[in-house]
Amino acid sequence: MAVLPNRFLVKLDINTDWFKTYHHPLGFLRLTVESGSKLGQDKEGKSFFKKLAHDVPDCFVKVLLSPEGEWRTKTVMNSRDPEWNETHDFLISDHDQQIELDIDDDDTASDDDIGIAVTTVKKLLLDGGRQELSLAHKEEPIEGKVKLHAEFLKFVPDASSLKKQEAGTQGLLTVLVASALGIQGQRQDLKPSVAVTWGTNAFRTAVKTDMLGTDIHNPAFDQAFRVPLVAGSIDGAAPVRIALMDGNNEKGSVEISLDEVLAAPDLTVQKDFELGGAGGAVVRAAVVLRGLELCK
């Protein structure tokens, strides 16, 4: 959680506006792991596995782009020169984010480490989107290499761009929950939070309790929830539902249609949403859509 580009907002001024301080991601890196060569060999061309010298590895690649989750390729059987040619989209918030490629031998008992290569989004793009990286095994250089290429697709507030991508990720839906205002009830009993749902995607902010420094009737949440958009996810999509919770009890909710967001300036609907059934309480939130444009 403390790895850049993750950021934590510490309010020195309680009036700090979450919408103005939130750092929106830059776009997606469409990364393709192409192939490997001379995998499982040391500089003398010998196998360094604790196996027979003639054993040929079954190779796959784990890709970690901090702080996004890990993604792995398929396994290519019996090859020191495997070809994967598999592609995955990674959300990018900073060009200095590190890309780690960990190549392993798929084994029934336990996977054997073949080698690790490291680069950054910036280095990869400055090299024209193509690199052949040397591997290291237990921090020692080895003979093996891995090839990869990538394209960077930046976020744009353009509704038409949400339908331009022929494959992969087409955009991003972001819901920012800043605060709730005017919650009624006894301070010691209130446990407010905000639940956000869109289709099968469900999120919830931290639950607030009455403690020093917290205005339990007007709590700040300052949390962002993001959903990558794929082909067909916009047309006829369900509305974004925002609900004010007290413990596990729903106090009131509002629904925001994506058509409303698509028609809004900058593809952003940001306001104090009045909640039906919440006794006058509102949730200060924003629903943001972004399409993608290829950077050449």
Secondary structure, DSSP 4 states (H G I P E B T S, - for coil): --STT------SSTT--HHHH-----EEEEEEEEEEESTTB-TTS-B-SSS-TT----EEEEEEETTSPPEE-PPBPS-SS-EEEEEEEEEES-TT-EEEEEEEE--SS-PEEEEEEEEEHHHHHHTTTEEEEEEEETTEEEEEEEEEEEEEEEEE--GGGGGT-SSSEEEEEEEEEEEEE---S-GGG--EEEEEEETTEEEE-PPP-S-TT--TTS-EEEEEEEEEEETTSSTTPPPEEEEEEETTEEEEEEEE-HHHHHHSGGGEEEEEEE-BTSTT-EEEEEEEEEEEEE--
